[in-house]
Amino acid sequence: MNIRISTKVSQSYTSVMQGFNEQLFLRLNPPFPPVKLVRFDGCKKNDIVALELSFILFKQKWVSQILEEHLNETEFYFVDFGTKLPFFLKYWKHQHRILKYNNEAVIVDDIHFKTPFFLLDFLLYPVLYLQFLYRKPIYKKVFAD
């Protein structure tokens, strides 16, 4: 399944790129499930981000590795790939794109995921979509003029 959400923000793409850090990552996490950041190396190739998701009766680990990064005069992106995922996911690839748009930027979350069961893909889609939609006002606030 694929989720793609774009958010236009007021700062330049280079400023937005520099703002993709641990502090922003923590602000982007929705209220449920609560997330404990175990490790955050950054957004460069081979960096690791490790989380612990806390559900009501159990916890799940999520580890992603940055597989790719790219920078040119109009775009910056990095791709995280899930190497250890919660039981309800079997594949995770998230491309974080920051595109130059005049003197502003567009942030694109482009997510590809699969669950162990085809039907679960459709059930999980709206949940994940809403969790990434939650990021839009945060991006706009953090990257306001």
C-alpha positions in Angstrom: 0.0 0.0 0.0 1.1 3.6 -0.6 0.4 6.7 1.4 1.6 10.1 0.0 1.0 13.3 1.9 2.4 16.7 0.8 2.7 19.8 3.0 3.7 23.3 1.7 5.7 25.3 4.3 7.0 28.8 4.5 10.7 28.2 4.8 13.2 27.4 2.1 14.0 23.8 1.4 17.5 24.1 2.8 16.1 25.5 6.1 13.6 22.7 6.2 16.3 20.1 5.5 18.4 21.4 8.4 15.3 21.2 10.6 14.9 17.4 10.1 16.4 16.4 13.4 15.7 14.5 16.6 13.6 17.3 18.1 11.3 17.4 15.0 11.1 13.6 15.0 9.8 13.7 18.6 7.2 16.4 17.8 5.9 14.4 14.8 4.8 11.4 16.8 1.1 11.2 17.3 -0.4 10.7 20.8 -1.1 7.0 20.3 0.7 4.8 20.5 3.2 6.6 22.8 6.7 6.3 21.3 10.0 6.1 23.2 13.0 7.1 21.1 15.7 4.6 21.8 18.2 5.7 19.1 18.4 8.5 16.6 21.5 8.8 14.5 20.1 11.3 12.0 19.0 11.3 8.4 22.2 10.3 6.6 22.9 7.0 4.8 23.3 4.1 7.2 22.0 6.1 10.2 19.6 4.1 12.5 16.4 5.2 14.2 15.0 2.8 16.8 11.7 3.2 18.6 9.7 1.4 21.2 5.9 1.7 20.6 3.8 1.3 23.8 0.4 -0.2 23.3 -1.9 -0.7 26.3 -0.9 -4.3 27.1 2.4 -4.7 25.2 5.4 -3.0 23.6 6.8 -3.3 20.1 10.2 -2.4 18.7 10.7 -0.6 15.4 14.1 -0.1 13.9 14.7 1.7 10.6 17.9 2.3 8.7 18.5 5.2 6.3 19.2 3.4 3.0 19.6 6.4 0.7 20.0 10.2 0.8 20.1 12.7 -2.0 20.7 16.4 -2.3 20.6 18.7 -5.3 19.6 22.4 -6.0 15.9 21.6 -6.0 15.4 18.6 -3.7 16.6 16.7 -0.6 15.4 13.3 0.3 16.2 10.4 2.5 14.7 6.9 2.6 14.2 4.9 5.8 13.6 1.2 5.6 12.2 -0.9 8.4 14.7 -3.6 9.5 12.8 -4.6 12.6 9.1 -3.9 12.5 6.1 -4.4 14.8 4.2 -7.6 14.3 1.5 -5.9 12.2 4.0 -4.8 9.5 6.2 -6.9 7.3 7.5 -4.1 5.0 8.2 -0.4 5.5 9.8 2.1 3.2 9.4 5.8 3.8 10.8 8.5 1.5 11.0 11.9 3.2 11.2 14.5 0.4 11.8 18.2 0.7 11.2 20.0 -2.6 12.2 23.6 -3.5 9.0 25.6 -4.3 9.9 29.2 -5.2 11.2 30.6 -1.9 9.3 27.9 0.1 9.3 24.2 0.4 7.0 21.2 0.0 7.5 18.3 2.4 6.4 14.9 1.0 5.9 11.8 3.1 5.8 8.9 0.6 5.2 5.6 2.5 5.1 2.1 1.1 4.0 -0.6 3.6 2.8 -4.2 3.7 1.2 -6.2 6.5 1.3 -10.0 6.9 -2.2 -10.2 5.5 -3.6 -8.5 2.4 -6.9 -7.6 4.2 -4.9 -6.0 7.1 -3.3 -3.7 4.6 -6.7 -2.1 3.9 -7.6 -2.0 7.6 -4.3 -0.4 8.6 -4.3 2.2 5.8 -6.7 4.7 7.3 -4.9 4.5 10.7 -1.5 5.2 9.1 -2.9 7.8 6.8 -4.3 9.7 9.8 -1.0 9.4 11.7 0.8 11.0 8.8 -1.9 13.6 8.3 -1.3 14.6 11.9 2.1 15.9 10.8 0.8 18.6 8.5 0.0 21.3 11.1 3.2 20.4 12.9 5.3 20.9 9.8 3.5 24.2 9.1 4.1 25.5 12.6 7.7 24.4 12.9 8.6 25.7 9.4 6.7 29.0 9.6 8.5 32.3 8.7 
